[in-house]
């Protein structure tokens, strides 16, 4: 049951977490330093029902925070499941008007929440996003700004046609209620891309988006990700999940035909750019990554998939009748 004060909160900060207790601790420390916390509650959604390390951290730190803390245990493993549980739970708070999402491997700047709320008030947008700046656990690679995987988005404050991720996002209650469950499609549960699909459907419903350039969060990047091979793999997955979202928007044989034609044209354009690898040294990773993404689009249209977020076996409950 949520703390009584949480029910009256007009803004709910939601954090899905799974097996990152120290990262979550750092995030909660940053929440303590946030400005403009009046009328705010914190919802931590634990997606590891066995270890519950995140829930333990949130419970231990709750008395040190100036806002009510609610802990939600989500037994079904996966990105879409935990995000759906968060939205459904937050909508049960009668006072909730805005849901703000941030991931457990990130931490916000002190003015983060105030900036998101300020832009939302000034623009009237139903959805507001902000930039994510990578912080490398080791030495930052020289090439990290070459690729869109790490390069923070730079946009002017105000209305924007589209947003692409949920790891620094404000969504109004009106938008969530208009969409209805499931807010995040479980078809993306193991591949990722559920946030892009969610935002694409919100835009199709006619809700407006805005950008808050000063609502910054920082994201930990471990050494396993600070590698060109990981970046190219990430671009491959982006190509697949982007295509999965597009196939939902343009279904049927004609839709697939149109997507295939566009994907072939894009691959031709990216292939024509490959010779630039010889002299555009500062853009080599970006050029190669865009080509990989274009190939992945065709792979997805042919029925290929990807599942980097598959749950560990011990998190998957056995089906009825199984031993």
N, C-alpha and C positions, 0 to 999 in steps of 0.2 A: 504494500500500500504506500502511496506517495505521502510524504510529509504534508501536513495540513497547509503550511504556507505555500507549498509548490502549487496547490490548486488555484491560488489567486495570482500566480505569476503571469504577467502579460508576455514575457519573453522567456523561452526555454532554450538553453544551450544544450545540445545533444551530442554525446560522444560515444560512438560504437567502439568497443575495445575487445581484443582477443590476444592474450599472451604477450603483452607489451607493458608490464607493470611499471617499469622504471620510466618509460616514455610517458605513460599516463600520469605518473607522479609529477613529472616536469610540466605537463600540461595543466594540471590542477594548481600547481604553484603559480603558473602564469595567470590562471583565472582569478586567483586571489588578488592580483595586482591590476585587474581590469578597472577601467573607469566606467561610470554610468551603469552600475549594477542594480539600481533601484527597480523593483518589480521583476527581477530575474530569478530563475531557478536553473539548476544543473541536473541533467538526466544522463546517467552513465549506463550504457547498455552492455552488459557482460555476455559475450558470445562463446564463452568456454565454460559450460556447466559443470565440468569436472574440476578443473583447478581453481577457477574463480579468483585468479590473482588480481584482476582489475577491480572486481567488486570489493575485495579486501582493502586495496589501496584507497578506493573511494570512501569506503566506510570509515577507515582510520583517519582520513583527512577531512571528512565532512565537518567535524567540530571547529576546524581552523578556518573554514570559509565563511564569508559573510552572507551567503545565500543558501536557501534550502537545497539539499542534495537528495535526489531520488535514484535508486539503483534498480535496474530492470534486468532480470535474468532471461536470456533468450536461448532456448535449448536447441533450436534448429540452426545448424551451422550454415553460414554463407552471407555474403554481402547484402543481397536483396532481402533475405529473411530478417536480418538485424535492422536494416533501415526501415522496413515495413513495421516491425515491432515498435521502433522509436516513434514513428509518425502516429500509429494507432494509439500508443500510450499517451503521447503529448496531447492529442486531441481530446482526451478524457479530462484534461485540466480545463475547467470552465472558463478561467480567465485568460487562457493562452491565445495570443493574437499573432505571434511570430515564433517560428521555429528556426533556430540558428544551428548549423551543422559544422563540425570540425572533426578531423580524424585524430586518433590517439597517438600518432607519431608526429604531431604538430604542436605548436604553441603560439598564442596570439600576442601581438603588440598590445601595450596597455590601452591604446585608443581604439582597438579593433571593434569592439561591440558598439561603442558610441558612434563610430564612423558608419557602420552598417545601418544602424537605426536612423542616423541623420540623413543618409542618402535615400533610404526608404521613405522617410517623411517628405523630403524635398521633391522627390520624383513621383511618388505614389505608385512605384513599381511593386508588383507582387513578389518579385524575385530579385535579390541583390547579391552579387558576387564580389570577391576581392582577390588580390594577388597572393600567390604562394611562393616564397623565396626558399630555395634549397640551402641547407646547412650541412656540409659534408663532415662526417665523423672523423675522417682522416684529411689528408691534403686534398684540396679541390683539384680535379684534373684541369689542365689548361683549356680543354675544349668544351667545358660544360655549357657555356653560353651559346655554342653553335647549334644546339638542338632544342626543339620546342619541348622535349620531355622535361628539361630542367629550366629553360628560360622563362622567367616570370612574364605574365601578360602585361602589356602596357597599353592602357586605354584611358581616355579622358573620363572624368567623372560625369555621370548622368546616364540617360537611357542608352541601351545597347541592344543590338538585334538578337544576340544569342549568348548563352553561357554554356559551359561544357563540363563542369565538375561540381561535386557536392562537398568537397573538403574545405570550403570556405564560402558558405552560402546561407542566406536568409530567405525563408519562404513564409508567406502570410497564411494564416488559417483559411482565409477565403479560397486561396488557390488549392490548398490540400483538400478541403472539403469538396470543391468542384470536381477534382479528379477522382476522388474516392479510391478505395482499395481495389487491387494492390497498387500502391503508389510506385513501387519498384518491381519490375518484371523479373520473376524468378528464372526466366530463361537465361538471364545474365548472371546467375548466381555464382558460377565458377569462372566465368571469363572476365568479369568486370564490364564496364560500359553501361551498367544499370542507371548511373547518374545521367549520362548523356540521353538515354532513352526517356528517363523521367522529365528532363528539361525539354526535350523535343515535344513530348506530349503536352506539357504545360503551355508551350508556345502555340501549339495547334489549337488549344482551348482559348487562345486570345489574351493570355496574361502577359503583361509587359515586364521586361528585364532592365536592370540598371547595374552600373559598375561603380564600385567604391575603391578608388586607387589607394587610399590611405588606410583601408581596413586590411592591413597586412597580417599574414601568419607566416611562420617559418616551419619548414619540414625537415626532419632528420633524414639524411641520405647515408646509408651504410656503405662500407667498402665494396660489398657485393654488387651494388648498383652503380658505383662510380667507374664503370667499365664500358667501353664502346660496344662490346657484345651484348651487354644488358640493354643498352639504349636501342640497339637494332631489334632486339627481341621485343622490347616495349612498342616500338613503331609497328612491328608485325601485328601485335595484339590490337593496337589502335585501329589498324586497317581492317581487321576482322570485326571488331565490335562496332565501328562506324558503319560497316556494311550490314551488320545484323539490324541496327537501328533503321537504316535506310530501307531495308526489305520490309520492315513493319509499316513504314510510311507509304511505300509504293508496292503493295502486294500483287500477287498474281503473275501470270506469264508476261504480260506487257510491262509490268513494273520491273521484273527481272531483266527483260530485254533492254529496257532503257538504262538500267543500272550497269548492265554488262557493256553497253556501248560507251557509256561515260567512263567506266573503269578502264576499258581498252584504250580510249583516247588519252586518259590520264597516264597510263603506263607508257604509252608512246612518247608523251611529253617528258616524263621523268627519265626514260631511257635516253632520249636525245640530250638530256642534261648531264649524263654520266661522263662524257669526255672532259667536262669542267673539273672533274676530280684531279686532273693532271696539273692544273694551275690555280684553282681556287682552294688552296690548302686550308684557309680559315673556315671554309664551308663544307669540307669533305664529309663530315659526319652527317650534316643536315641533308646534303644531296643524296648520300647513300640511304639514309633513313627514309626519305620521301620515296625513293625507288622501292624499298622494301615494303613500305606501306601500300604502294600501288599494287604490287604483286599480291599482297595479302588480301586486297579487295577481291581480286579474281578468285583466289583460293576460297574465300568465304562464299562467293556466289556459286562455286562448284560444290558446296556442301561441307567445306572444311570448318573446323572449329578450334578453339583454344581454351585451356582451363588452368591458368596459373594459380587460381584461387581455390582449387579443389580443397575440401576440408581434409585435415589429417584423419586417418581411419578411426582413431579413438573418439573423434567428435561426431561421427556419423552413427546415429542410433540404428540398430538392426531392425529390419522390416519384420512385421508380424509373421510368425511361422518359420522364421529363420533361426538357426541355432547360434 
